[in-house]
Amino acid sequence: MDDDIGDSKQPESVAAVLKVFAILNALGERSDIGITDLSVRLAMPKATVYRFLQTMKSLGYVRQEADSERYGLSMRMFELGAKALPSPELIDLAKHHMQMLADATGETVHLGSLIDSEIIYIHKVDSRHMLGMYSRIGRRAPLHCTAIGKVLMAWEHPARRDRILDGAEFKRFRDKTITERTAFLAELATVKAQGYGEDREEFDDHIRCLGVPIFDRLGQPIAGMSVSFPTFRFDEAKAPEVVKQLQTASRDISEKLGCTSYPIAIAG
């Protein structure tokens, strides 16, 4: 943990804010955690951790398990975080379509948006099968080797895309991961031309993904939606139909968000 959290050179009010967010981040990494663990993890006195937790609990941002000393984030934190979405109604507009896609394909469907130079999953519908892609709402993933990341970048304004990619790490996750910016830009041109993005086992082993962008009233990509398949359930022959379903759903969501000219031609 950053030494600045307890830096005596920091003004008292700034130090308090740093401690609050250090505690919130630690709670976000574990579903529940005790004061002793938090104290050790954050290098803070237990009395300090307790005092901050009680204040956050009284404000409704932290919950305490009944009859225990363990704490976690409350749903009020989720409510607050939802207000940071690029469009507040995005999840409500997308969730029915996502459920229909999950029902039709039997696979996991994700909705993701941009955060810094990564994507973050903001909603998901799980596969009906035991074996599927591991993920969770709030999980971050890279831009360069995910279907959602690719479609967000493919339709992004070039100048903004360059700024975003300046902060991206083209890390190799699997043998098929694209690790060169030039090659990634070539991939984006292909993605835009074909009207959808693919992850061909580039991020997670044995996972294939198909994704499309969602556009706002200004015609800007504000989210991506994807279907993830274990490779042994991925059928190349059926992929075009899944892409069409994704594009049709995306067009409806985009139009409800105010997009008057959906920029992708949906295959007949």
Residue, then its C-alpha position, 0 to 999 in steps of 0.5 A: m500500500d502506498d506510503d502516502i496514506g500515512d504520510s505526516k507531511q500530508p494535510e490532515s484532511v487529505a490524509a483522511v481522504l486517502k485513508v477512506f479510499a484505501i479502505l474502500n479499495a481494500l473492501g472492493e477486493r474482498s467480499d468481506i474482511g475483518i478489521t485486523d486484516l484491514s489494519v495489516r493490509l493497509a498498515m493502519p492502526k486498528a483503532t483508525v480503521y475501526r473509526f473510519l469503518q464506523t463512519m462509512k457504515s453510518l453513511g450507508y457505504v459499508r455494511q457489517e455482517a451480523d454478529s461478526e467483525r467483518y465488513g464489506l461494501s454496501m449496495r449504496m456503493f453500487e448505486l453511486g458507481a452506476k451514476a458514473l456510467p457513460s449513460p445512466e440508462l445504458i444497463d436498463l436498456a441493454k439487460h433485456h437484449m443481453q438476456m435474450l442473447a444469453d438465452a439464444t446462445g446459451e453463453t455468457v454475455h458482457l457489457g463493457s465500457l472504457i475506464d482509463s486505458e482498459i475496459i470494465y465489465i458493467h453488466k453480465v448475464d451468465s452462461r447456462h452451462m457449467l463451463g464458461m468465461y470467468s468474469r465479474i461485474g467490475r472486473r477490468a480487462p485489456l483493450h488490445c485482446t478483448a472483443i469489447g476493447k477492439v470495437l470501442m477503439a475501432w469506432e473511436h475518434p482517431a485523436r482520442r483513440d491515440r491518447i487512450l492507446d498511449g496509456a495501454e500496455f500491449k501485454r502478452f496474455r496468450d500466444k495469439t495476443i496482439t502485442e504491437r500497436t501497429a498490428f492492433l491498428a490494422e486489426l481495428a481497421t478489419v473490425k470496423a470493416q466487418g462490423y464486429g470484433e473478435d477475441r480469438e483466444e487472445f486473453d483467456d485460454h480456450i475462450r472465443c468472443l464476438g462483440v459489437p459497439i453501442f453508440d450514444r446520441l452523438g454517434q460515439p461508441i460508449a460501450g461494447m457488448s459481447v458473447s463469450f464461448p468456450t472454444f469447444r462450443f464455438d461453431e464458426a458456421k453459426a458465428p454470423e448469426v450471433v453477430k447479426q443478433l448482437q448488431t440488431a440488439s446494439r442498433d436498438i439500444s443505440e437508437k434508444l440512447g439517441c443515435t439517429s444514424y447507426p453506423i454498422a450495416i447489419a447483414g441480411 
